[in-house]
Amino acid sequence: MTQKVKDKDPRQRILTACVKMFIERGFRATTMQDIIREAGGSAGGF
């Protein structure tokens, strides 16, 4: 039996998405929806 392994844990995906969006859009222009979309999650997961 094989088990899927995620490339990054959820916390790391969120932090990576935050940094990327802050660099691209700036802190004030980045929304939670931007971060969620970039991290590949859902609003309910936060």
PQR file of N, CA, C, O and H, with PARSE charges and radii, in Angstrom:
ATOM      1  N   MET A   1       0.847  -1.175   0.000 -0.4000 1.5000
ATOM      2  CA  MET A   1       0.000   0.000   0.000 -0.0000 2.0000
ATOM      3  C   MET A   1       0.894   1.240   0.000  0.5500 1.7000
ATOM      4  O   MET A   1       1.832   1.337   0.791 -0.5500 1.4000
ATOM      5  N   THR A   2       0.597   2.178  -0.887 -0.4000 1.5000
ATOM      6  CA  THR A   2       1.376   3.403  -0.957 -0.0000 2.0000
ATOM      7  C   THR A   2       0.618   4.546  -0.298  0.5500 1.7000
ATOM      8  O   THR A   2      -0.612   4.556  -0.239 -0.5500 1.4000
ATOM      9  H   THR A   2      -0.165   2.099  -1.529  0.4000 1.0000
ATOM     10  N   GLN A   3       1.374   5.487   0.183 -0.4000 1.5000
ATOM     11  CA  GLN A   3       0.778   6.639   0.847 -0.0000 2.0000
ATOM     12  C   GLN A   3       1.242   7.903   0.139  0.5500 1.7000
ATOM     13  O   GLN A   3       2.428   8.059  -0.153 -0.5500 1.4000
ATOM     14  H   GLN A   3       2.373   5.479   0.134  0.4000 1.0000
ATOM     15  N   LYS A   4       0.302   8.807  -0.136 -0.4000 1.5000
ATOM     16  CA  LYS A   4       0.656  10.071  -0.764 -0.0000 2.0000
ATOM     17  C   LYS A   4       1.369  10.960   0.254  0.5500 1.7000
ATOM     18  O   LYS A   4       0.970  11.041   1.416 -0.5500 1.4000
ATOM     19  H   LYS A   4      -0.661   8.680   0.101  0.4000 1.0000
ATOM     20  N   VAL A   5       2.401  11.607  -0.192 -0.4000 1.5000
ATOM     21  CA  VAL A   5       3.138  12.520   0.661 -0.0000 2.0000
ATOM     22  C   VAL A   5       3.037  13.916   0.044  0.5500 1.7000
ATOM     23  O   VAL A   5       3.387  14.119  -1.118 -0.5500 1.4000
ATOM     24  H   VAL A   5       2.725  11.541  -1.136  0.4000 1.0000
ATOM     25  N   LYS A   6       2.565  14.848   0.819 -0.4000 1.5000
ATOM     26  CA  LYS A   6       2.464  16.220   0.330 -0.0000 2.0000
ATOM     27  C   LYS A   6       3.856  16.821   0.274  0.5500 1.7000
ATOM     28  O   LYS A   6       4.721  16.502   1.089 -0.5500 1.4000
ATOM     29  H   LYS A   6       2.280  14.683   1.764  0.4000 1.0000
ATOM     30  N   ASP A   7       4.059  17.700  -0.706 -0.4000 1.5000
ATOM     31  CA  ASP A   7       5.371  18.295  -0.859 -0.0000 2.0000
ATOM     32  C   ASP A   7       5.703  19.246   0.284  0.5500 1.7000
ATOM     33  O   ASP A   7       6.873  19.384   0.639 -0.5500 1.4000
ATOM     34  H   ASP A   7       3.356  17.959  -1.369  0.4000 1.0000
ATOM     35  N   LYS A   8       4.715  19.900   0.865 -0.4000 1.5000
ATOM     36  CA  LYS A   8       4.922  20.809   1.988 -0.0000 2.0000
ATOM     37  C   LYS A   8       3.741  20.695   2.934  0.5500 1.7000
ATOM     38  O   LYS A   8       2.619  20.409   2.518 -0.5500 1.4000
ATOM     39  H   LYS A   8       3.764  19.789   0.577  0.4000 1.0000
ATOM     40  N   ASP A   9       4.006  20.922   4.199 -0.4000 1.5000
ATOM     41  CA  ASP A   9       2.896  20.910   5.139 -0.0000 2.0000
ATOM     42  C   ASP A   9       2.077  22.193   4.954  0.5500 1.7000
ATOM     43  O   ASP A   9       2.580  23.169   4.398 -0.5500 1.4000
ATOM     44  H   ASP A   9       4.918  21.155   4.537  0.4000 1.0000
ATOM     45  N   PRO A  10       0.836  22.202   5.409 -0.5600 1.5000
ATOM     46  CA  PRO A  10      -0.052  23.344   5.185  0.2800 2.0000
ATOM     47  C   PRO A  10       0.526  24.676   5.700  0.5500 1.7000
ATOM     48  O   PRO A  10       0.392  25.710   5.047 -0.5500 1.4000
ATOM     49  N   ARG A  11       1.156  24.637   6.853 -0.4000 1.5000
ATOM     50  CA  ARG A  11       1.725  25.873   7.403 -0.0000 2.0000
ATOM     51  C   ARG A  11       2.797  26.443   6.481  0.5500 1.7000
ATOM     52  O   ARG A  11       2.843  27.650   6.245 -0.5500 1.4000
ATOM     53  H   ARG A  11       1.266  23.797   7.384  0.4000 1.0000
ATOM     54  N   GLN A  12       3.647  25.583   5.968 -0.4000 1.5000
ATOM     55  CA  GLN A  12       4.708  26.035   5.076 -0.0000 2.0000
ATOM     56  C   GLN A  12       4.135  26.573   3.769  0.5500 1.7000
ATOM     57  O   GLN A  12       4.635  27.567   3.242 -0.5500 1.4000
ATOM     58  H   GLN A  12       3.611  24.603   6.160  0.4000 1.0000
ATOM     59  N   ARG A  13       3.100  25.935   3.240 -0.4000 1.5000
ATOM     60  CA  ARG A  13       2.462  26.431   2.014 -0.0000 2.0000
ATOM     61  C   ARG A  13       1.895  27.831   2.220  0.5500 1.7000
ATOM     62  O   ARG A  13       2.022  28.690   1.348 -0.5500 1.4000
ATOM     63  H   ARG A  13       2.694  25.127   3.667  0.4000 1.0000
ATOM     64  N   ILE A  14       1.269  28.062   3.378 -0.4000 1.5000
ATOM     65  CA  ILE A  14       0.685  29.370   3.669 -0.0000 2.0000
ATOM     66  C   ILE A  14       1.780  30.421   3.810  0.5500 1.7000
ATOM     67  O   ILE A  14       1.669  31.511   3.249 -0.5500 1.4000
ATOM     68  H   ILE A  14       1.166  27.364   4.087  0.4000 1.0000
ATOM     69  N   LEU A  15       2.829  30.104   4.548 -0.4000 1.5000
ATOM     70  CA  LEU A  15       3.918  31.066   4.732 -0.0000 2.0000
ATOM     71  C   LEU A  15       4.593  31.405   3.412  0.5500 1.7000
ATOM     72  O   LEU A  15       4.913  32.565   3.155 -0.5500 1.4000
ATOM     73  H   LEU A  15       2.920  29.218   5.004  0.4000 1.0000
ATOM     74  N   THR A  16       4.808  30.401   2.581 -0.4000 1.5000
ATOM     75  CA  THR A  16       5.409  30.631   1.271 -0.0000 2.0000
ATOM     76  C   THR A  16       4.506  31.515   0.415  0.5500 1.7000
ATOM     77  O   THR A  16       4.981  32.426  -0.262 -0.5500 1.4000
ATOM     78  H   THR A  16       4.548  29.458   2.790  0.4000 1.0000
ATOM     79  N   ALA A  17       3.209  31.243   0.450 -0.4000 1.5000
ATOM     80  CA  ALA A  17       2.252  32.051  -0.315 -0.0000 2.0000
ATOM     81  C   ALA A  17       2.248  33.495   0.185  0.5500 1.7000
ATOM     82  O   ALA A  17       2.191  34.426  -0.619 -0.5500 1.4000
ATOM     83  H   ALA A  17       2.823  30.503   1.001  0.4000 1.0000
ATOM     84  N   CYS A  18       2.307  33.690   1.500 -0.4000 1.5000
ATOM     85  CA  CYS A  18       2.330  35.041   2.065 -0.0000 2.0000
ATOM     86  C   CYS A  18       3.536  35.818   1.566  0.5500 1.7000
ATOM     87  O   CYS A  18       3.400  36.946   1.093 -0.5500 1.4000
ATOM     88  H   CYS A  18       2.353  32.934   2.153  0.4000 1.0000
ATOM     89  N   VAL A  19       4.693  35.229   1.667 -0.4000 1.5000
ATOM     90  CA  VAL A  19       5.912  35.914   1.237 -0.0000 2.0000
ATOM     91  C   VAL A  19       5.833  36.273  -0.239  0.5500 1.7000
ATOM     92  O   VAL A  19       6.158  37.393  -0.632 -0.5500 1.4000
ATOM     93  H   VAL A  19       4.804  34.312   2.050  0.4000 1.0000
ATOM     94  N   LYS A  20       5.400  35.316  -1.054 -0.4000 1.5000
ATOM     95  CA  LYS A  20       5.311  35.568  -2.488 -0.0000 2.0000
ATOM     96  C   LYS A  20       4.340  36.708  -2.797  0.5500 1.7000
ATOM     97  O   LYS A  20       4.657  37.597  -3.587 -0.5500 1.4000
ATOM     98  H   LYS A  20       5.136  34.405  -0.735  0.4000 1.0000
ATOM     99  N   MET A  21       3.169  36.684  -2.180 -0.4000 1.5000
ATOM    100  CA  MET A  21       2.170  37.717  -2.445 -0.0000 2.0000
ATOM    101  C   MET A  21       2.609  39.077  -1.912  0.5500 1.7000
ATOM    102  O   MET A  21       2.355  40.097  -2.553 -0.5500 1.4000
ATOM    103  H   MET A  21       2.912  35.962  -1.538  0.4000 1.0000
ATOM    104  N   PHE A  22       3.259  39.112  -0.757 -0.4000 1.5000
ATOM    105  CA  PHE A  22       3.741  40.376  -0.211 -0.0000 2.0000
ATOM    106  C   PHE A  22       4.785  40.997  -1.126  0.5500 1.7000
ATOM    107  O   PHE A  22       4.813  42.215  -1.303 -0.5500 1.4000
ATOM    108  H   PHE A  22       3.466  38.284  -0.236  0.4000 1.0000
ATOM    109  N   ILE A  23       5.637  40.171  -1.705 -0.4000 1.5000
ATOM    110  CA  ILE A  23       6.654  40.673  -2.632 -0.0000 2.0000
ATOM    111  C   ILE A  23       5.992  41.186  -3.905  0.5500 1.7000
ATOM    112  O   ILE A  23       6.326  42.265  -4.393 -0.5500 1.4000
ATOM    113  H   ILE A  23       5.614  39.182  -1.562  0.4000 1.0000
ATOM    114  N   GLU A  24       5.060  40.414  -4.437 -0.4000 1.5000
ATOM    115  CA  GLU A  24       4.417  40.782  -5.705 -0.0000 2.0000
ATOM    116  C   GLU A  24       3.459  41.961  -5.571  0.5500 1.7000
ATOM    117  O   GLU A  24       3.471  42.866  -6.406 -0.5500 1.4000
ATOM    118  H   GLU A  24       4.789  39.537  -4.041  0.4000 1.0000
ATOM    119  N   ARG A  25       2.622  41.960  -4.519 -0.4000 1.5000
ATOM    120  CA  ARG A  25       1.546  42.948  -4.415 -0.0000 2.0000
ATOM    121  C   ARG A  25       1.752  43.973  -3.315  0.5500 1.7000
ATOM    122  O   ARG A  25       1.120  45.030  -3.321 -0.5500 1.4000
ATOM    123  H   ARG A  25       2.613  41.225  -3.841  0.4000 1.0000
ATOM    124  N   GLY A  26       2.627  43.669  -2.377 -0.4000 1.5000
ATOM    125  CA  GLY A  26       2.800  44.536  -1.218 -0.0000 2.0000
ATOM    126  C   GLY A  26       1.903  44.077  -0.078  0.5500 1.7000
ATOM    127  O   GLY A  26       0.886  43.417  -0.293 -0.5500 1.4000
ATOM    128  H   GLY A  26       3.140  42.811  -2.373  0.4000 1.0000
ATOM    129  N   PHE A  27       2.297  44.436   1.131 -0.4000 1.5000
ATOM    130  CA  PHE A  27       1.571  43.988   2.317 -0.0000 2.0000
ATOM    131  C   PHE A  27       0.131  44.503   2.338  0.5500 1.7000
ATOM    132  O   PHE A  27      -0.801  43.738   2.588 -0.5500 1.4000
ATOM    133  H   PHE A  27       3.123  44.972   1.306  0.4000 1.0000
ATOM    134  N   ARG A  28      -0.047  45.779   2.079 -0.4000 1.5000
ATOM    135  CA  ARG A  28      -1.387  46.376   2.169 -0.0000 2.0000
ATOM    136  C   ARG A  28      -2.332  45.920   1.056  0.5500 1.7000
ATOM    137  O   ARG A  28      -3.548  45.889   1.246 -0.5500 1.4000
ATOM    138  H   ARG A  28       0.710  46.400   1.876  0.4000 1.0000
ATOM    139  N   ALA A  29      -1.786  45.574  -0.079 -0.4000 1.5000
ATOM    140  CA  ALA A  29      -2.634  45.191  -1.214 -0.0000 2.0000
ATOM    141  C   ALA A  29      -2.969  43.698  -1.231  0.5500 1.7000
ATOM    142  O   ALA A  29      -3.830  43.268  -1.998 -0.5500 1.4000
ATOM    143  H   ALA A  29      -0.798  45.598  -0.234  0.4000 1.0000
ATOM    144  N   THR A  30      -2.303  42.912  -0.400 -0.4000 1.5000
ATOM    145  CA  THR A  30      -2.542  41.472  -0.378 -0.0000 2.0000
ATOM    146  C   THR A  30      -3.733  41.151   0.508  0.5500 1.7000
ATOM    147  O   THR A  30      -3.818  41.609   1.647 -0.5500 1.4000
ATOM    148  H   THR A  30      -1.603  43.260   0.223  0.4000 1.0000
ATOM    149  N   THR A  31      -4.652  40.357  -0.029 -0.4000 1.5000
ATOM    150  CA  THR A  31      -5.836  39.960   0.741 -0.0000 2.0000
ATOM    151  C   THR A  31      -5.698  38.500   1.174  0.5500 1.7000
ATOM    152  O   THR A  31      -4.869  37.755   0.651 -0.5500 1.4000
ATOM    153  H   THR A  31      -4.583  39.984  -0.954  0.4000 1.0000
ATOM    154  N   MET A  32      -6.521  38.117   2.129 -0.4000 1.5000
ATOM    155  CA  MET A  32      -6.538  36.713   2.560 -0.0000 2.0000
ATOM    156  C   MET A  32      -6.911  35.813   1.386  0.5500 1.7000
ATOM    157  O   MET A  32      -6.373  34.714   1.251 -0.5500 1.4000
ATOM    158  H   MET A  32      -7.194  38.722   2.554  0.4000 1.0000
ATOM    159  N   GLN A  33      -7.821  36.269   0.543 -0.4000 1.5000
ATOM    160  CA  GLN A  33      -8.225  35.476  -0.624 -0.0000 2.0000
ATOM    161  C   GLN A  33      -7.038  35.251  -1.557  0.5500 1.7000
ATOM    162  O   GLN A  33      -6.900  34.168  -2.126 -0.5500 1.4000
ATOM    163  H   GLN A  33      -8.257  37.162   0.652  0.4000 1.0000
ATOM    164  N   ASP A  34      -6.183  36.252  -1.721 -0.4000 1.5000
ATOM    165  CA  ASP A  34      -4.978  36.090  -2.534 -0.0000 2.0000
ATOM    166  C   ASP A  34      -4.095  34.987  -1.969  0.5500 1.7000
ATOM    167  O   ASP A  34      -3.604  34.132  -2.705 -0.5500 1.4000
ATOM    168  H   ASP A  34      -6.295  37.132  -1.259  0.4000 1.0000
ATOM    169  N   ILE A  35      -3.900  35.016  -0.664 -0.4000 1.5000
ATOM    170  CA  ILE A  35      -3.035  34.033  -0.004 -0.0000 2.0000
ATOM    171  C   ILE A  35      -3.643  32.638  -0.103  0.5500 1.7000
ATOM    172  O   ILE A  35      -2.937  31.671  -0.388 -0.5500 1.4000
ATOM    173  H   ILE A  35      -4.299  35.712  -0.066  0.4000 1.0000
ATOM    174  N   ILE A  36      -4.937  32.535   0.129 -0.4000 1.5000
ATOM    175  CA  ILE A  36      -5.621  31.239   0.046 -0.0000 2.0000
ATOM    176  C   ILE A  36      -5.499  30.664  -1.359  0.5500 1.7000
ATOM    177  O   ILE A  36      -5.200  29.482  -1.528 -0.5500 1.4000
ATOM    178  H   ILE A  36      -5.510  33.321   0.360  0.4000 1.0000
ATOM    179  N   ARG A  37      -5.729  31.496  -2.358 -0.4000 1.5000
ATOM    180  CA  ARG A  37      -5.630  31.054  -3.757 -0.0000 2.0000
ATOM    181  C   ARG A  37      -4.206  30.585  -4.075  0.5500 1.7000
ATOM    182  O   ARG A  37      -4.016  29.539  -4.696 -0.5500 1.4000
ATOM    183  H   ARG A  37      -5.971  32.456  -2.220  0.4000 1.0000
ATOM    184  N   GLU A  38      -3.218  31.357  -3.651 -0.4000 1.5000
ATOM    185  CA  GLU A  38      -1.828  31.025  -3.927 -0.0000 2.0000
ATOM    186  C   GLU A  38      -1.389  29.756  -3.198  0.5500 1.7000
ATOM    187  O   GLU A  38      -0.620  28.960  -3.736 -0.5500 1.4000
ATOM    188  H   GLU A  38      -3.372  32.207  -3.146  0.4000 1.0000
ATOM    189  N   ALA A  39      -1.878  29.575  -1.981 -0.4000 1.5000
ATOM    190  CA  ALA A  39      -1.504  28.401  -1.184 -0.0000 2.0000
ATOM    191  C   ALA A  39      -2.240  27.144  -1.630  0.5500 1.7000
ATOM    192  O   ALA A  39      -1.865  26.031  -1.261 -0.5500 1.4000
ATOM    193  H   ALA A  39      -2.503  30.222  -1.544  0.4000 1.0000
ATOM    194  N   GLY A  40      -3.294  27.329  -2.430 -0.4000 1.5000
ATOM    195  CA  GLY A  40      -4.047  26.169  -2.913 -0.0000 2.0000
ATOM    196  C   GLY A  40      -4.960  25.582  -1.864  0.5500 1.7000
ATOM    197  O   GLY A  40      -5.225  24.380  -1.873 -0.5500 1.4000
ATOM    198  H   GLY A  40      -3.598  28.234  -2.730  0.4000 1.0000
ATOM    199  N   GLY A  41      -5.442  26.404  -0.966 -0.4000 1.5000
ATOM    200  CA  GLY A  41      -6.327  25.925   0.092 -0.0000 2.0000
ATOM    201  C   GLY A  41      -7.733  26.441  -0.089  0.5500 1.7000
ATOM    202  O   GLY A  41      -8.126  26.882  -1.169 -0.5500 1.4000
ATOM    203  H   GLY A  41      -5.228  27.380  -0.959  0.4000 1.0000
ATOM    204  N   SER A  42      -8.482  26.374   0.997 -0.4000 1.5000
ATOM    205  CA  SER A  42      -9.837  26.895   0.996 -0.0000 2.0000
ATOM    206  C   SER A  42     -10.003  27.770   2.229  0.5500 1.7000
ATOM    207  O   SER A  42      -9.276  27.621   3.211 -0.5500 1.4000
ATOM    208  H   SER A  42      -8.163  26.016   1.875  0.4000 1.0000
ATOM    209  N   ALA A  43     -10.954  28.672   2.168 -0.4000 1.5000
ATOM    210  CA  ALA A  43     -11.188  29.585   3.286 -0.0000 2.0000
ATOM    211  C   ALA A  43     -11.552  28.815   4.553  0.5500 1.7000
ATOM    212  O   ALA A  43     -11.196  29.232   5.655 -0.5500 1.4000
ATOM    213  H   ALA A  43     -11.544  28.792   1.370  0.4000 1.0000
ATOM    214  N   GLY A  44     -12.245  27.716   4.408 -0.4000 1.5000
ATOM    215  CA  GLY A  44     -12.617  26.900   5.558 -0.0000 2.0000
ATOM    216  C   GLY A  44     -11.431  26.229   6.230  0.5500 1.7000
ATOM    217  O   GLY A  44     -11.509  25.822   7.389 -0.5500 1.4000
ATOM    218  H   GLY A  44     -12.534  27.377   3.513  0.4000 1.0000
ATOM    219  N   GLY A  45     -10.340  26.118   5.499 -0.4000 1.5000
ATOM    220  CA  GLY A  45      -9.145  25.481   6.043 -0.0000 2.0000
ATOM    221  C   GLY A  45      -8.330  26.381   6.939  0.5500 1.7000
ATOM    222  O   GLY A  45      -7.384  25.939   7.590 -0.5500 1.4000
ATOM    223  H   GLY A  45     -10.276  26.448   4.558  0.4000 1.0000
ATOM    224  N   PHE A  46      -8.704  27.660   6.969 -0.4000 1.5000
ATOM    225  CA  PHE A  46      -7.955  28.604   7.799 -0.0000 2.0000
ATOM    226  C   PHE A  46      -8.651  28.738   9.092  0.5500 1.7000
ATOM    227  O   PHE A  46      -8.202  29.486   9.960 -0.5500 1.4000
ATOM    228  H   PHE A  46      -9.473  28.019   6.440  0.4000 1.0000
TER
END
